[in-house]
Amino acid sequence: MNDPQFLRDRLEERRLENRLRTLEKNSHLIDFASNDYLGFAQSPRLREKIQKKLAQTSQSSAGATGSRLISGNSAQFEALEAKIARFHQAEAGLIFNSGYQANLGLLASIAQKGDTIISDELIHASMIDGIRLSYANRLRFRHNDLQDLEDKLKQAKGNTFIAVESVYSMDGDLALLTQIVRLGQKYGAHVIVDEAHATGVFGKQGSGLVCALGLEDQVFARMHTFGKALGCHGAIVLGSEALKQYLINFARAFIYTTALPPHALVAIECAYELLADNKSTQIQLWSLIDYFGEKIRSVGYEVLESDSAIQGVIVPDNAQVKYLSAYLAKKGFYSKAILSPTVSKGKERLRICLHAFNTHTEIDDLIACISHHQKIHASVLDVLMGE
Protein backbone atom coordinates (compact mmCIF):
# COMPACT_ATOMS: atom_id res chain seq x y z
CA MET A 1 0.00 0.00 0.00
CA ASN A 2 1.30 3.45 -0.91
CA ASP A 3 1.20 5.32 2.40
CA PRO A 4 1.26 9.14 2.32
CA GLN A 5 4.70 10.60 2.98
CA PHE A 6 3.45 12.64 5.94
CA LEU A 7 2.73 9.42 7.87
CA ARG A 8 6.28 8.18 7.41
CA ASP A 9 7.73 11.62 8.17
CA ARG A 10 5.90 11.97 11.46
CA LEU A 11 6.79 8.46 12.56
CA GLU A 12 10.44 9.03 11.67
CA GLU A 13 10.44 12.30 13.58
CA ARG A 14 9.11 10.53 16.64
CA ARG A 15 11.67 7.73 16.27
CA LEU A 16 14.55 10.21 16.13
CA GLU A 17 13.26 11.85 19.31
CA ASN A 18 13.13 8.47 21.10
CA ARG A 19 9.37 8.87 21.48
CA LEU A 20 8.09 6.18 19.11
CA ARG A 21 5.43 4.02 20.73
CA THR A 22 5.26 0.29 19.96
CA LEU A 23 3.07 -2.55 21.17
CA GLU A 24 4.84 -5.03 23.43
CA LYS A 25 4.23 -8.58 24.64
CA ASN A 26 5.61 -8.87 28.17
CA SER A 27 3.29 -11.34 29.90
CA HIS A 28 6.26 -13.63 30.59
CA LEU A 29 7.95 -10.96 32.76
CA ILE A 30 7.37 -10.18 36.45
CA ASP A 31 4.66 -7.52 36.43
CA PHE A 32 5.62 -4.12 37.79
CA ALA A 33 3.76 -2.22 35.05
CA SER A 34 0.07 -3.11 34.88
CA ASN A 35 -2.84 -1.48 36.73
CA ASP A 36 -3.99 -4.87 38.07
CA TYR A 37 -3.27 -3.70 41.61
CA LEU A 38 -5.25 -6.41 43.41
CA GLY A 39 -4.53 -9.19 40.92
CA PHE A 40 -8.21 -9.50 39.98
CA ALA A 41 -7.49 -9.80 36.25
CA GLN A 42 -5.66 -13.08 36.92
CA SER A 43 -7.71 -14.22 39.91
CA PRO A 44 -9.00 -17.82 39.69
CA ARG A 45 -11.58 -16.92 42.31
CA LEU A 46 -12.99 -14.09 40.21
CA ARG A 47 -12.93 -16.22 37.07
CA GLU A 48 -14.89 -18.97 38.85
CA LYS A 49 -17.44 -16.47 40.16
CA ILE A 50 -17.97 -15.09 36.67
CA GLN A 51 -18.34 -18.53 35.09
CA LYS A 52 -20.78 -19.65 37.76
CA LYS A 53 -22.96 -16.54 37.41
CA LEU A 54 -22.93 -16.78 33.62
CA ALA A 55 -24.08 -20.40 33.86
CA GLN A 56 -26.95 -19.36 36.13
CA THR A 57 -28.17 -16.43 34.03
CA SER A 58 -31.04 -16.72 31.60
CA GLN A 59 -29.49 -14.08 29.34
CA SER A 60 -29.04 -15.63 25.89
CA SER A 61 -27.69 -12.60 24.02
CA ALA A 62 -23.95 -12.31 23.45
CA GLY A 63 -24.19 -8.59 22.71
CA ALA A 64 -26.16 -5.55 23.82
CA THR A 65 -27.55 -5.13 20.24
CA GLY A 66 -27.49 -1.33 20.39
CA SER A 67 -27.01 1.77 22.50
CA ARG A 68 -28.74 2.01 25.87
CA LEU A 69 -31.24 4.48 24.40
CA ILE A 70 -32.24 2.16 21.55
CA SER A 71 -32.13 -1.54 22.43
CA GLY A 72 -29.20 -2.00 24.80
CA ASN A 73 -30.80 -1.13 28.13
CA SER A 74 -31.87 -3.85 30.57
CA ALA A 75 -32.89 -4.54 34.15
CA GLN A 76 -29.39 -5.99 34.56
CA PHE A 77 -27.81 -2.63 33.70
CA GLU A 78 -30.03 -0.64 36.04
CA ALA A 79 -29.65 -3.06 38.96
CA LEU A 80 -25.86 -3.04 38.60
CA GLU A 81 -25.71 0.76 38.47
CA ALA A 82 -27.77 0.97 41.67
CA LYS A 83 -25.58 -1.65 43.37
CA ILE A 84 -22.33 0.14 42.50
CA ALA A 85 -23.76 3.51 43.56
CA ARG A 86 -24.63 2.06 46.98
CA PHE A 87 -21.13 0.58 47.28
CA HIS A 88 -19.57 4.01 46.74
CA GLN A 89 -22.24 5.81 48.80
CA ALA A 90 -23.62 7.78 45.86
CA GLU A 91 -27.22 8.54 44.91
CA ALA A 92 -26.95 7.22 41.34
CA GLY A 93 -24.54 6.07 38.66
CA LEU A 94 -24.33 5.64 34.90
CA ILE A 95 -22.13 2.97 33.32
CA PHE A 96 -19.92 3.84 30.35
CA ASN A 97 -17.94 1.48 28.14
CA SER A 98 -14.56 2.71 29.42
CA GLY A 99 -12.97 5.24 31.71
CA TYR A 100 -11.97 7.26 28.66
CA GLN A 101 -15.58 7.45 27.46
CA ALA A 102 -16.82 8.29 30.95
CA ASN A 103 -14.50 11.27 31.30
CA LEU A 104 -15.10 12.34 27.71
CA GLY A 105 -18.87 12.16 28.07
CA LEU A 106 -19.02 13.93 31.42
CA LEU A 107 -16.60 16.77 30.78
CA ALA A 108 -17.64 17.46 27.19
CA SER A 109 -21.30 17.85 28.15
CA ILE A 110 -21.48 19.27 31.66
CA ALA A 111 -20.18 22.79 30.98
CA GLN A 112 -21.64 25.20 28.41
CA LYS A 113 -20.34 28.25 26.60
CA GLY A 114 -19.61 30.91 29.21
CA ASP A 115 -18.89 28.33 31.92
CA THR A 116 -15.40 27.49 33.22
CA ILE A 117 -13.55 24.21 33.82
CA ILE A 118 -10.41 24.47 35.95
CA SER A 119 -8.19 21.39 35.87
CA ASP A 120 -5.03 20.21 37.58
CA GLU A 121 -2.22 20.24 35.01
CA LEU A 122 -1.60 16.50 35.49
CA ILE A 123 -5.11 15.10 34.92
CA HIS A 124 -5.75 12.14 32.63
CA ALA A 125 -5.67 12.66 28.85
CA SER A 126 -9.31 11.53 28.75
CA MET A 127 -10.29 14.43 31.02
CA ILE A 128 -8.26 16.86 28.93
CA ASP A 129 -9.95 15.64 25.75
CA GLY A 130 -13.38 15.97 27.34
CA ILE A 131 -12.61 19.54 28.40
CA ARG A 132 -11.37 20.37 24.89
CA LEU A 133 -14.66 19.13 23.41
CA SER A 134 -16.71 21.36 25.68
CA TYR A 135 -17.51 24.98 24.82
CA ALA A 136 -16.38 26.14 28.26
CA ASN A 137 -13.51 28.42 29.19
CA ARG A 138 -10.55 26.25 30.15
CA LEU A 139 -8.01 27.07 32.89
CA ARG A 140 -5.22 24.93 34.36
CA PHE A 141 -3.68 25.18 37.81
CA ARG A 142 -0.26 23.97 38.85
CA HIS A 143 -0.31 20.46 40.24
CA ASN A 144 -1.78 20.38 43.75
CA ASP A 145 -1.12 24.12 44.11
CA LEU A 146 -4.04 25.44 46.16
CA GLN A 147 -3.04 29.07 45.79
CA ASP A 148 -2.90 28.78 42.02
CA LEU A 149 -6.27 27.02 42.06
CA GLU A 150 -7.78 29.85 44.10
CA ASP A 151 -6.32 32.40 41.70
CA LYS A 152 -7.99 30.57 38.82
CA LEU A 153 -11.28 30.35 40.72
CA LYS A 154 -11.25 34.13 41.06
CA GLN A 155 -11.00 34.37 37.26
CA ALA A 156 -13.79 31.87 36.55
CA LYS A 157 -17.09 32.82 34.92
CA GLY A 158 -20.44 31.06 34.73
CA ASN A 159 -20.91 27.61 36.21
CA THR A 160 -17.47 26.52 37.41
CA PHE A 161 -16.05 22.99 37.63
CA ILE A 162 -12.78 21.75 39.16
CA ALA A 163 -11.39 18.57 37.55
CA VAL A 164 -8.83 16.46 39.43
CA GLU A 165 -7.67 12.88 39.89
CA SER A 166 -7.72 11.42 43.38
CA VAL A 167 -4.52 9.44 42.65
CA TYR A 168 -2.38 10.79 39.82
CA SER A 169 -1.50 8.19 37.24
CA MET A 170 2.07 9.23 36.48
CA ASP A 171 3.26 10.62 39.83
CA GLY A 172 1.27 8.38 42.18
CA ASP A 173 0.60 11.21 44.61
CA LEU A 174 -2.82 12.16 45.97
CA ALA A 175 -4.96 15.19 45.28
CA LEU A 176 -5.51 17.53 48.22
CA LEU A 177 -9.19 16.66 48.01
CA THR A 178 -10.39 18.07 51.33
CA GLN A 179 -8.83 21.47 50.64
CA ILE A 180 -9.94 21.44 47.00
CA VAL A 181 -13.52 20.72 48.02
CA ARG A 182 -13.40 23.58 50.54
CA LEU A 183 -12.16 25.97 47.86
CA GLY A 184 -14.89 24.76 45.56
CA GLN A 185 -17.51 25.49 48.22
CA LYS A 186 -15.99 28.92 48.88
CA TYR A 187 -16.32 29.92 45.22
CA GLY A 188 -19.42 27.92 44.32
CA ALA A 189 -17.50 25.50 42.07
CA HIS A 190 -18.42 21.85 41.41
CA VAL A 191 -15.66 19.27 42.00
CA ILE A 192 -15.20 16.34 39.60
CA VAL A 193 -12.89 13.53 40.76
CA ASP A 194 -11.40 10.79 38.59
CA GLU A 195 -10.95 7.85 40.98
CA ALA A 196 -9.47 5.47 38.38
CA HIS A 197 -6.30 4.67 40.34
CA ALA A 198 -7.97 4.80 43.77
CA THR A 199 -10.74 2.29 43.03
CA GLY A 200 -10.08 -0.92 44.94
CA VAL A 201 -7.01 0.54 46.66
CA PHE A 202 -8.21 3.39 48.90
CA GLY A 203 -11.19 3.54 51.24
CA LYS A 204 -13.25 0.91 53.01
CA GLN A 205 -13.43 -2.17 50.77
CA GLY A 206 -11.68 -0.16 48.06
CA SER A 207 -14.48 2.38 47.69
CA GLY A 208 -12.04 5.17 46.76
CA LEU A 209 -10.33 8.21 48.23
CA VAL A 210 -13.49 10.36 48.23
CA CYS A 211 -15.19 7.83 50.51
CA ALA A 212 -12.05 7.45 52.63
CA LEU A 213 -12.16 11.19 53.31
CA GLY A 214 -15.93 11.30 53.85
CA LEU A 215 -16.51 13.69 50.95
CA GLU A 216 -19.22 11.72 49.13
CA ASP A 217 -21.89 14.39 49.59
CA GLN A 218 -19.54 17.28 48.77
CA VAL A 219 -18.26 16.12 45.38
CA PHE A 220 -20.32 16.81 42.27
CA ALA A 221 -19.21 13.76 40.25
CA ARG A 222 -16.86 10.81 40.54
CA MET A 223 -15.57 8.42 37.89
CA HIS A 224 -14.62 4.87 38.90
CA THR A 225 -13.11 2.54 36.33
CA PHE A 226 -13.45 -1.24 36.28
CA GLY A 227 -10.41 -1.84 34.11
CA LYS A 228 -7.67 -1.37 36.67
CA ALA A 229 -7.89 -2.86 40.19
CA LEU A 230 -11.19 -4.60 39.36
CA GLY A 231 -9.68 -6.48 36.43
CA CYS A 232 -12.69 -6.00 34.12
CA HIS A 233 -13.72 -3.31 31.64
CA GLY A 234 -15.92 -0.23 31.68
CA ALA A 235 -16.51 2.62 34.13
CA ILE A 236 -19.21 4.48 36.00
CA VAL A 237 -19.95 8.14 36.68
CA LEU A 238 -21.42 8.63 40.15
CA GLY A 239 -23.41 11.59 41.42
CA SER A 240 -27.01 12.65 41.84
CA GLU A 241 -29.99 11.20 40.01
CA ALA A 242 -30.26 14.53 38.19
CA LEU A 243 -26.66 14.17 36.96
CA LYS A 244 -27.43 10.65 35.70
CA GLN A 245 -30.44 11.86 33.74
CA TYR A 246 -28.44 14.79 32.38
CA LEU A 247 -25.73 12.46 31.04
CA ILE A 248 -28.34 10.16 29.48
CA ASN A 249 -29.61 13.19 27.58
CA PHE A 250 -26.43 15.10 26.75
CA ALA A 251 -23.31 12.87 27.00
CA ARG A 252 -22.57 11.92 23.39
CA ALA A 253 -20.01 9.28 24.48
CA PHE A 254 -22.93 7.50 26.19
CA ILE A 255 -25.72 8.20 23.70
CA TYR A 256 -23.96 7.19 20.49
CA THR A 257 -22.21 3.94 21.37
CA THR A 258 -23.30 0.33 21.64
CA ALA A 259 -23.75 -0.69 25.26
CA LEU A 260 -21.54 -3.19 27.08
CA PRO A 261 -22.59 -6.83 26.50
CA PRO A 262 -24.36 -8.80 29.27
CA HIS A 263 -21.31 -10.93 30.09
CA ALA A 264 -19.27 -7.77 30.76
CA LEU A 265 -21.88 -6.67 33.31
CA VAL A 266 -21.68 -10.08 35.01
CA ALA A 267 -17.89 -9.70 35.28
CA ILE A 268 -18.24 -6.22 36.81
CA GLU A 269 -20.82 -7.42 39.33
CA CYS A 270 -18.63 -10.36 40.36
CA ALA A 271 -15.58 -8.08 40.72
CA TYR A 272 -17.50 -5.82 43.12
CA GLU A 273 -18.66 -8.84 45.12
CA LEU A 274 -15.06 -10.01 45.40
CA LEU A 275 -13.92 -6.51 46.33
CA ALA A 276 -16.42 -6.38 49.20
CA ASP A 277 -15.09 -9.69 50.51
CA ASN A 278 -11.38 -9.27 49.90
CA LYS A 279 -9.90 -7.09 52.63
CA SER A 280 -6.79 -9.25 52.99
CA THR A 281 -5.69 -8.49 49.42
CA GLN A 282 -5.95 -4.75 50.01
CA ILE A 283 -3.94 -5.13 53.24
CA GLN A 284 -1.28 -7.13 51.38
CA LEU A 285 -0.98 -4.42 48.74
CA TRP A 286 -0.51 -1.70 51.36
CA SER A 287 2.13 -3.80 53.11
CA LEU A 288 4.08 -4.02 49.85
CA ILE A 289 3.71 -0.28 49.20
CA ASP A 290 5.26 0.42 52.62
CA TYR A 291 8.04 -2.11 52.00
CA PHE A 292 8.87 -0.66 48.60
CA GLY A 293 8.96 2.85 50.03
CA GLU A 294 11.56 1.81 52.58
CA LYS A 295 13.79 -0.01 50.10
CA ILE A 296 13.73 2.23 47.02
CA ARG A 297 15.60 5.07 48.73
CA SER A 298 18.84 3.12 48.26
CA VAL A 299 18.96 3.65 44.48
CA GLY A 300 20.94 6.54 43.07
CA TYR A 301 18.05 8.04 41.13
CA GLU A 302 15.51 10.61 42.30
CA VAL A 303 12.36 8.90 43.59
CA LEU A 304 8.95 10.57 43.56
CA GLU A 305 7.04 10.86 46.83
CA SER A 306 4.06 8.52 46.58
CA ASP A 307 1.61 6.92 49.01
CA SER A 308 -0.07 4.80 46.35
CA ALA A 309 0.64 1.69 44.28
CA ILE A 310 2.18 3.93 41.59
CA GLN A 311 5.85 4.70 42.16
CA GLY A 312 8.18 6.77 39.99
CA VAL A 313 11.95 6.67 39.55
CA ILE A 314 13.18 9.75 37.68
CA VAL A 315 15.61 8.96 34.86
CA PRO A 316 16.01 12.17 32.82
CA ASP A 317 16.15 11.73 29.03
CA ASN A 318 13.94 9.51 26.90
CA ALA A 319 16.80 7.35 25.68
CA GLN A 320 18.17 6.67 29.17
CA VAL A 321 14.87 5.65 30.71
CA LYS A 322 14.14 3.40 27.71
CA TYR A 323 17.54 1.76 28.21
CA LEU A 324 16.74 1.14 31.88
CA SER A 325 13.35 -0.38 31.03
CA ALA A 326 14.98 -2.64 28.42
CA TYR A 327 17.71 -3.66 30.90
CA LEU A 328 15.08 -4.63 33.47
CA ALA A 329 13.18 -6.65 30.85
CA LYS A 330 16.36 -8.66 30.17
CA LYS A 331 16.52 -9.34 33.91
CA GLY A 332 12.89 -10.55 33.92
CA PHE A 333 11.02 -7.43 35.10
CA TYR A 334 8.42 -5.41 33.24
CA SER A 335 8.26 -1.76 34.29
CA LYS A 336 7.26 0.94 31.84
CA ALA A 337 9.42 3.85 30.70
CA ILE A 338 7.35 7.04 30.66
CA LEU A 339 8.69 9.51 28.12
CA SER A 340 8.30 13.21 27.48
CA PRO A 341 6.00 14.81 26.44
CA THR A 342 3.71 12.45 28.41
CA VAL A 343 5.64 13.84 31.39
CA SER A 344 7.70 17.03 31.49
CA LYS A 345 11.09 17.01 29.78
CA GLY A 346 13.72 16.20 32.39
CA LYS A 347 11.15 14.26 34.44
CA GLU A 348 11.13 11.12 32.33
CA ARG A 349 10.70 8.15 34.59
CA LEU A 350 10.41 4.47 35.22
CA ARG A 351 6.80 3.93 36.34
CA ILE A 352 6.62 1.06 38.81
CA CYS A 353 3.21 -0.35 39.70
CA LEU A 354 2.92 -2.54 42.78
CA HIS A 355 0.44 -5.38 43.10
CA ALA A 356 -0.83 -7.57 45.90
CA PHE A 357 0.70 -10.58 44.10
CA ASN A 358 4.23 -9.16 44.05
CA THR A 359 6.65 -10.45 46.72
CA HIS A 360 9.34 -8.93 48.90
CA THR A 361 11.95 -10.91 46.98
CA GLU A 362 10.73 -9.57 43.63
CA ILE A 363 10.86 -6.01 44.99
CA ASP A 364 14.37 -6.55 46.38
CA ASP A 365 15.60 -7.96 43.06
CA LEU A 366 13.97 -5.17 41.03
CA ILE A 367 15.55 -2.46 43.18
CA ALA A 368 18.94 -4.21 43.04
CA CYS A 369 18.77 -4.19 39.22
CA ILE A 370 17.83 -0.50 39.12
CA SER A 371 20.67 0.35 41.50
CA HIS A 372 23.16 -1.70 39.48
CA HIS A 373 22.12 -0.01 36.24
CA GLN A 374 22.48 3.42 37.84
CA LYS A 375 26.04 2.63 38.94
CA ILE A 376 26.93 1.46 35.42
CA HIS A 377 25.41 4.62 33.93
CA ALA A 378 27.29 6.83 36.42
CA SER A 379 30.59 5.06 35.58
CA VAL A 380 30.05 5.63 31.86
CA LEU A 381 29.37 9.32 32.48
CA ASP A 382 32.57 9.60 34.51
CA VAL A 383 34.57 8.12 31.63
CA LEU A 384 32.93 10.43 29.06
CA MET A 385 33.67 13.46 31.24
CA GLY A 386 37.26 12.36 31.80
CA GLU A 387 36.95 11.87 35.54
Steps between C-alpha positions, in 0.01 A plus 500: 500500500630845409490687831506882492844646566375704796428178693855376454645844576317535829589149610865557411500827691367323806756220463788748486371664818487162679124540538372231263234284662483127423281216621677252726439145621638471853268253673797271569669767717442578869229766498596840636314690226131411483209663685385161634572617854302229680572222251132469406572470127683172567295386799371140478242590762359783290506287186304225678245750631447638151463156342256388767282811465503476121385138524213604727378793290213471257655764274545345155635803313874529443476872426303804611361542142506880515548810711327524837250747353400268215511130588793454737340587833393228744398431858850355541658836414278699734538258792879502464515880487294521820719238670825679413357837606413355842850352530656843446233680706362697206140576405527368143741385232521457124720233342721587203698264279838623628659753729600702195139519380376584849732798535440607141123482536485677835742784436396569141134539596482642851630852432354741243630805319573766761572242771849416630685172560814526713722192492816382671781503243562126548149360443436204271508552122136387490402790727703743291331378182157533659577857606624583149171376352295723727420862414613616844787728593796283596754582774779286647654525845842379604495149639353492851566874536208632705600863463514471123163324504349783704646755260333317212171478690503878534525524120221250429170595337165324481453155648844391620642147522827376653639182339756289688616142546495354849820302427714635217588240242857604424619639835301276735433783743158595636286803431445734794132413479380641832656840431389497136142428602512786752624739232227379270238573766652843566467600134190300410692258275408135434776242559546207260731219616649226283545206739648262240817420696333513843223249426566179691807646672380785724202515734294237677482192276675701229220754463744779407671804647184715500330247728814462712489874568123511554442739210229303318233767546735789418628384161294569189611195298735205529629261235595145601651267243466122495804440283774547756478351852170326417651312207199548269397769252280808504441785745230686687426866568353549847301796627140606542202355317473833318860464377423148374199621304700793364771267366239270344373803310818691417812277525574405139756236609208322671221570251676399179675175588391139527455398862721250682395136442323303777805287582704816567239610755520159670879538527465848653242380752719206603805728536308726740384198700860383528614850593250513787633169631871542439648718773811284536610576143474874559701462823766300314530771236547772762764290675695478174463874435655570842778247438583645160509851643760396755723318252494724192687784671824305453512553122698789359211650306246757617185329629159667497309529827202266475255340743332288234571189293654724231867577557733707283877490456623808313743421218540821296514456121279278287786284378637432849170398654427275200840336550420438867161348415663274239773398748237403757310298238818299432516432874137379501313812618240702314484865605400770255716791386293819496634747246461870436270660396271264697693639798706819510839498329763419761243306705498186289457203726471132563139446612482213747159359589471281808252216532373281780653199320853642495742371767769652718761302308378634165513856636851446639623359168337779297658771715839325486483502118406869490784585738749295298396669176536843660856421610589383148348816351688721749830323416446557128432869562820528703700352212336731243574803718859390556469451874 
